[in-house]
Amino acid sequence: MFQRIATLPKSSSFFLFGARGVGKSTLLRTAYQAKDTHWIDLLDPERQSRFVLRPSSLVEELDALPKPIKRVVIDEVQRAPQLLDVVHQVLESKKRTFRFVLTGSSARKLKAGAANLLAGRASVCHMFPLLSEELASKDANSDRAISTLLQYGSLPVVLQAPVDERAARLRAYAHTYLQEEVAAEQLVRKLDPFRRFLPIAAQSSGEIVNYANISRDVGVDAKTIQSYYTILEDTLVGFFLEPWHESVRKRQRQAPKFYFFDTGVCRALASLLTVVPEPSTSYFGSLFESRVVQEIVHRNQTLQLDLQLGYLRTDKDVEVDLVIRRPGGIVQLVEIKSTRHVKDSDLRHLRAFDDVYPQAERYVLSRDTTRRNVGNVRLVPWLEGIEQLTPRGK
């Protein structure tokens, strides 16, 4: 059993969003007792069909519940978004008080149905693959541990399998995503172009998105490629990292980066599971950078830190991997290096922005275990740096 850092609201209704297999149901069943909680699983085709055809039957089901039941969990609510109107009515009613917990692995149908997310009567929480803090590995910074983490990712449903079965679990996850999230939910008109798109998107994860190039490779127009990326974002298997600029107008002129939410799933979609990430290779380096960015983005949402995140790149290809603006206006520039020994040359991109951001805090996160300051740059071991940049309880 993994100890998750997500804090669930105790006295109010809420949404819990997260991709398949991140452990939403496990967390809730651990947190809530059966005697005061009623579970509705919309992955059950019969129940889903009943609520889609007659959403009002939810009221009848709730009216029949024993008095000790105070909480109702509706799993995968996007499969019957019409229920949200009924839930809203129940919350407004004074007849009986329930707290609702509504889980979902896709925001696509909720957006399409113009769901109001209960008009602010329910907060929104997020869950992701396991963070390094939740894995609590004693040798987390060893070459072997990091290589395994990058190779298989950190989905609980994958890590709970024996090592020799994890690749098969990841392939099955990728197949399930295609068949159940995309095909069954009819998120695209034609599945074949989307099927061609997925490995290309996975192979370019962490890079600036070039819609025109990808459209040529897939054989569809650039607008369709943009819609495909939106599907990945809506089904919670990836996120955009926007270019950083103080001017919103200038920011919109540049393309974002796109990261898949888990390195293991990304490698499965890219058909690269047989390639072992070896330290000192560029492939290891790109996966390591992705993992650090994923952790910071996921901790920001899990802990509700309200950090603004982006990346910096000049027209001369000088790039800083991550820009963080903390509440209150403090800017932090972060370079991510997979090396065991940070050199002076690894700091040049951070120093290139001394004139633009003279007051910014500068970090290099790496596998180097020596903490030190080089001028205005802080060199911090990557796990320690992640927790410094996204501290709990702040």
Secondary structure, 3 states (H helix, E strand, C coil): CCCCCCCCCCCCCEEEECCCCCCHHHHHHHHCCHHHEEEEECCCHHHHHHHHHCCCHHHHHHHCCCCCCCEEEEECHHHCCCHHHHHHHHHHCCCCCCEEEEEECCCHHHHHCCCCHHHHCCEEEECCCCCHHHHCCCCCCCHHHHHHHHHHCCCHHHHCCCHHHHHHHHHHHHHHHHHHHHHCCCCCCCHHHHHHHHHHHHHCCCCECCHHHHHHHHCCCHHHHHHHHHHHHHCCCEEEECECCCCHHHHHCCCCEEEECCHHHHHHHCCCCCCCCCCCCHHHHHHHHHHHHHHHHHHHHHCCCCCEEEEEECCCCCEEEEEEECCCCCEEEEEECCCCCCCHHHHHHHHCCCCCCCCCEEEEEECCCCCEEECCEEEEEHHHHHHHHCCCCC
